[in-house]
C-alpha cells in the first residue's frame, strides 16, 4: 500500500472457517456473520452504492459480508478475507479472499471459490477473475456441478454474458468416485479438448471428444452435444438400435424425436434391414385442453415389393360438459405383420367411431364398429360392420319408499359380406326397491320388462334348408328378490363378517326363438361374479328363462394390521333344465355347479387367490385358477395356474397352463427376474424370459433373454437376446440379437 492511503478494517473475531468444496455434497455457507461486516462496504461510490440500493446501470444491489474488509480509497481497491460472501440478485459468490477493483469494475477471488448460478448450477474453482456483475471473466482449475448432480472438470474456462461457459481440456461424467478407492477410474466419462455449456440454449457441446469406460477410451467423435439437466424434452435424434434376426437379417433403427410443443410430439423411427427392405414407424402424442390423440403408425416395403403396415390410434374430443366424440382406429395390411414387426396389438383389431354424452343419471352413446381378425381361423368375409349402435341408459331419482326407475335401450344394425345381417331394437324399462329390515337384513326387489324386435337376413337355422329372412320379436318380463343378512363380530384385533346371500329370479320359459340369431351371447362363463345376477349372458340375443334360486355364503376376516381373508361359495338351482346353456357351462341342469372364491392376504408381502367351479355330482374341479405372490423386493416369487374344461359349442378349448415369475433385488445395483408360460395341456413351453439389470447413478445395462414358441403361418419359434446400454444424462443405446 502506498504512503498516505486510507484504510478501513472490519473484523469478526468469531468468524467461522470457510466451508468445504466439491465432495459430492454442497457445504452450506456459515450462518454466523459479524454485525459490522453485514454493513455494505462501498465498493465504488458511483458503481456499487450502499446495501439495498439499486446500481445506476439497473443491476441488482450488491451485498458483501466477510470476517475482515480493507478499503483503500486512493487505489479504489477493496480487499475482503475470511468467509467472504457476495450476493447480487440470484447469483452469489463465496471465497476465502476477494479483491474488488472499483475503477476496472473487476472482482478477483481465490481459495475455495464457489459461484452459485440462478439455474441451480454451482461452479467451484481455485481462482476466478470476474466483472463486477459476475457475468464475464476467467476461471482456473474449475469444477462445475450441474443440477442433476453430473459434473464437468476443466483446467480453465471463460465466462461470457453470464450464460456461456467455454472450458478447455474438460471431463464430463455423472458417475461418483469410488468411496473406498477415489483414485479408481470412473465407470464412464467423456473427455474433450473443449466443452461449451450454454445455459440460454440449455446445451452442453463437446469438440474432439473421447468416451472412456473404466479409464479406457472406447469411442471418438469430433463433435457431440446433449441437452443440459434443465431440459425435459428437445427435438433431435435418439440413440440408435442395432441388431439382427433370422427374419430381418441385420437391422438399424435411429429414432428422431420432434418436440412440436410441450403437449405435442412426434417420433419417427426408420428401419433398415438386410433381408426385408426398409420400414418406417411413427408415434404421435397430443394432449389438449379438450382433446387427446395418441397413435402408432408404421409401413414397410420388403424385398418382394410388398407394402405392409398398420395403424393403432385413439382420439377423444370433448365438445362441452355433456358431449364428447372420438375415433379409435386399428388396422393391419395382413394377419402376421404386427407380430413380425413386434407391435403389441390384440388378435382382433377394433376400429370405432363414437360420440357419447353424460348428464345427471343419463348416458347416451352412438357407435360404429369395424373388426379385423388376425387369427388363422378368422374369415374376413364374416367380420361384421356395425353401424349404428345406439345405447341409452337412465337411472331415476329415488321416490317414495326408496324405489327408483331405470331404462336401458339399444338400437343396432350390422352387416356382413358373408353371413347373417341383423337389425335389432331392444328396450328394457325396470324398477328397483332396496330395503333394510329392523334386524339388519338387506333386501332388494327388482322388476324388468324387456322387449326385443329383430329383422334378419340370411339367418341359417339348424334343420332348415334355406336361410331365414324376416322379423322376430319377444317380450321378456323378469322379477328378482335378493336377500342378505350380514353378521359382524369383533375379536381381539380382528373383525369378522358372516353373510348368507340368496336371490330368487322369476321369468317365463321360452324367449330364445330360433329366428333370433345369437351374435353377442355365444360365450358363457359361470363363476362367483354372476352367481346372484339375473343375467349370465354378456349380450342381449340370449336370455335366461324360468324361475331359479341362487344361494351362497360369504365369510370374511379383517385384521387391524391390514391382513384379510375372504371366502365366497354358492350354487344356482332352477325349476327345470335350460337347453339355452351348452353342455359344460355348469348351468344346463336343475342344479348348477358350485362356484367359489378364496382371497387370502395375511400380511403385506403374501397373497393367495383361488377361484373354482366344482362339478355338482362329484365335486371334481371343472375350472381352477390359483395365483400367489410371496416375498419382499429382495426376492418375490409368484405363480398362476389355470385349468378350464372345454365347453360344448364353444371356440375355447380345454386349457391348462402354468405361469411362473420371480424377481430379486440382489443389491442396491443389481436386480434379476424370470418368467415362463407352460402349456400343460399341449405339454409345451410357450414363453420364457430372463432379465438381469445393473443400475447406478450414471449407468444402466440390462440383458433380456426371450423365447416364444407360438406358431402361426409365417411366424416361427423366436429366440432373442436384447441388450440395452444406458449412459444416464446422455441416452440409451440398444442392441438385439435373435
MINU-310022 format. One record per residue (C-alpha): x negated, y, z negated. Coordinates in steps of 0.05 Angstrom, whole numbers, plus 5000, padded with zeros to 4 digits. Each point is the difference from the previous one (the first is absolute). Layout:
REM MINU-310022
XYZ;...
REM end
This chain:
REM MINU-310022
500050005000;497150675019;498750534946;506150424981;505149495021;506349984957;502449334975;506049744963;500249334964;506049594978;498349374962;504249454970;496049614948;505449464996;500149865076;500549275021;495249665048;501949975073;504449415020;497249415040;500049935076;502749465046;500449354963;506549735028;504050484956;500350754994;497950284933;504850574983;497150684985;499050164927;506250344970;495650404950;497550695022;497450614963;505250554992;494950505026;498349575061;507449965020;499650745017;498750125073;492950235017;500450525054;496249645054;500550605045;504150624985;502950075069;500349275022;501649624936;504250414951;502149824929;503649354984;507149965025;498950565051;500649895074;493850105044;500550565051;499749495057;506349674973;496449374975;502249704933;496950274936;493649684975;499049764929;493349804970;498549654934;493249764976;495849904937;495450585020;500650555053;494750515020;501850585045;494450405033;503650625024;494050295036;498949385043;507549845004;498749294976;504149614949;497049374970;504349514961;497749374965;502849444957;506749695019;501250515054;507050025030;502650455056;507349975020;502850355060;507149825020;500649245011;492449925007;495349914940;492449924993;496249694942;492449994990;494450044948;497950685027;502750495052;496950635030;504450515035;497150535046;504950585001;497150355060;499849385044;506449704970;496349344992;500549464946;494349514986;501449424953;495649444975;500249434951;506149534999;503750415051;507349825009;504750355049;507549844996;503850115065;507450195008;501649345035;497349584942;493149845029;494150104953;492950175023;494049834956;493150285017;493250164970;499950705030;504950445038;499650685033;507050295012;503450645020;503850384947;506649685019;496649315000;502449875072;493250025035;493149744982;495149434996;499449414952;494249544982;500449264979;507550015000;505249474984;507350085023;505649644963;506349985042;507049964972;500649245012;493649884960;495749885063;493250345001;495350345048;492750114981;495450455041;493150324994;502750695017;506250345027;502750655027;506750294980;504250415049;506450404988;501549594938;502849435042;494249695039;494249624971;494249795046;495749474968;493249755022;497549284990;506449804965;503049344974;507549864992;503349444960;506049894955;496349434965;497750084928;493049804979;499049354963;500550144926;494949484980;495250155057;500950715027;494249925049;503649445036;502350205071;507350195007;504849515032;500550475059;498250715018;499450455061;493450365011;499850585049;495150525024;505550514991;506849994966;505150565006;505850064951;505250505025;505550084948;504150445047;500249455053;500149474944;494649615037;493449674984;495449945061;493549605008;494550085051;494949455013;503049554948;498349294975;504649544962;496249624946;502549404961;495949794939;494650475024;499549685069;501950405063;505449645038;502850515050;498150665032;504150555033;497950685026;506550304975;505449804951;505450364962;505749864952;505150424961;498050244931;503949754939;505150575004;502849715065;505749504994;501049895075;496950255065;500349875075;494449555025;497549315015;500749464946;494749464989;500049475055;501649264993;495949485037;501749265005;501449405043;505149455008;501649415044;505950365032;497150715007;492549855005;495850594976;504250594976;498950744983;505050474968;498550734984;506150354971;501150755010;504050374947;503850645021;501950434941;505750385034;502650314935;500049844925;506449605011;498649745070;494549565028;498549525057;494749455003;497749715067;496249335000;497049795066;498449265007;494549745046;499349255009;495749565043;505449485016;506750364996;498850675031;501650654964;505450234953;502350604961;503650044934;503050624967;503150164933;504350624991;502350304934;504350614987;503750224937;504150635004;504850354954;505949655031;496949455042;495049434999;496949625058;495149424995;498049545056;494849535030;499249935075;495249595042;498649795071;494949545033;498049785070;496749325002;495249745053;506049725039;502950705007;505849864954;502750594960;501849824929;502050434941;504750144942;503550554961;501849994926;503050674979;504750264946;502950704998;505050374957;503150705008;504250334946;505450445031;502850264934;501549774930;505049495027;497649745067;493649725028;498149625063;494149615025;496849525050;496349364983;496649675059;496549325002;498349705067;494549585031;498449825072;499649264982;500849524943;492849904978;496950695012;500950284930;497049384966;494249955049;498350734989;501449954925;505750494993;504349824940;507149925027;505749534981;502049405044;506250395023;499050715023;505950464984;501350675032;505350464971;503350675015;504050244941;503450564963;502749974930;503350454950;500650024924;505250414963;502449864930;502149274997;500649955076;495149715050;500649965076;495049755051;499849915075;494749525027;497749715065;495449395000;495649635050;496049384984;493949655028;498249304975;492649805001;500949264982;499149455051;507349784988;503050705011;503950095065;499750735024;506749955037;503649834935;497350594960;506050464987;500550755012;504150294944;503250675020;503350264959;500249754929;504050484956;500449914925;503950384948;500049894924;504050374947;500549924924;505450404966;499950374935;502349634937;507550074990;504549874941;497849384963;493150025033;501949695066;497250255065;501249885074;494949835054;499949935075;495249665048;500950035075;495849775060;500750085075;495049605042;498949835072;494349605030;498549705067;495249495028;497449835069;501449274983;505049784947;505850284961;501950744999;503750254938;504050614979;502150014927;504050454954;500049844925;503650404945;499749794927;503550434948;499249794928;501050174927;495849874937;501950054927;494649904946;502249894928;496449884933;504049624948;500450154926;495249424985;494850245050;501949535056;499450325069;505049915057;500250235073;506249915043;499250095076;504749955059;498350055075;504349975062;495749935062;502350015072;495549805059;501650075074;495649705054;499650035075;495149495030;497449805068;496849335019;500549714930;498249265002;504649584956;498149294983;504649505035;502450485053;497849985072;500350745015;497550584957;505450414966;501350735016;505350394964;502050274932;500349704930;501350274931;501249854928;502450314934;496049784940;502450184930;495649854940;500750104925;494549894948;499450034924;493250004967;499149894925;493750034958;498950014925;493250254978;497649794930;494050374972;495949774941;494050334967;494149604973;493550254971;496550365058;504849685052;506850165030;504149425028;505750035051;504749425012;505250125055;505049515030;502550245069;506049765041;503750245062;506349775034;500950175074;506549855036;501150055075;504149615051;497349425041;498650105073;497650645032;493949725035;503349915067;496249655056;501550605045;495850444955;492649915016;494949964944;494650515015;498050304932;501549444950;496049415025;495149944943;502549884928;495549954940;503549824935;496150234939;500850364934;500550685033;506849845033;502749504949;505550464973;501750385064;506049895045;496050045064;494049555012;499550155075;495450565018;504650265056;507350085018;501349455051;501049454948;504050034935;500049544940;507049724991;504249684946;499850094924;493449884965;497550074930;492850204983;496849924932;493250094970;495950184940;494750544991;495149994941;494650524989;494950174947;496550674996;494050114955;498350674968;493049965030;502749955071;500449255012;506449705027;503349355022;506349935041;504049385023;506149975046;503549355020;506749875032;504649665050;506050135045;506349575003;505250035056;506949695006;498049605062;494349925050;498550575047;497549805068;497950715013;493549854964;495149545035;497449374967;494150164956;502050704979;502349744932;507050315008;503649505045;503049564945;504950114943;494250094952;494150405024;492849864985;497050314937;495950635008;495550324949;494350484986;494850054945;495650624989;494649974946;495650604983;497149874930;494350505007;497150525046;495649545042;504549395006;506349905041;503849385023;506149995046;504049395019;506149955046;503649365017;506049665031;501549314972;504349465032;506649964961;500049245001;492949804979;496750674982;494949905055;496750665020;502450245068;496450664993;494350174954;496050644997;494750094947;495250594995;495250194944;494650514987;495249974942;493850374978;497150704994;495950375052;493949584981;503649395030;507149995027;502849355027;506749905033;503949505041;506749935035;503349345017;506249965045;504149395018;506750045038;503949455033;502450115072;507150235007;504249685055;501550445060;494650484976;493850235036;495949964936;496549324992;497949664936;494750444968;494749804949;494150464992;495050224947;496350664998;494250124953;496450654982;494650214953;496350664988;494450174953;496650654980;493349674987;496750644978;500550755007;497649945072;502049305023;506849705014;502249385038;506749715022;502849385032;506749835033;502749395037;506549745030;501149255004;505849705040;501349374960;505649765045;495450005061;493749844959;496450605030;496250604973;503350615031;495650574976;493750114959;496750644976;493750134960;497650704980;493950274964;499150744988;494550414969;501550734982;496250544963;500150765001;496950055069;501049355037;505149455017;498649355035;505649505010;500249335035;506449635020;500149285025;506749835031;503049405035;507049945028;502849355027;506350235036;501249785071;504550355050;498849985075;493650405012;498450054926;495049504972;496749874933;496550654981;493750044959;497150684982;494850334958;500950744988;494750444969;501450704977;494350474982;502050664968;495250574985;504150424953;500750735022;497649795070;505249495024;500849275015;496749545051;503749365015;497449365032;504149385015;497949335028;505049465018;
REM end
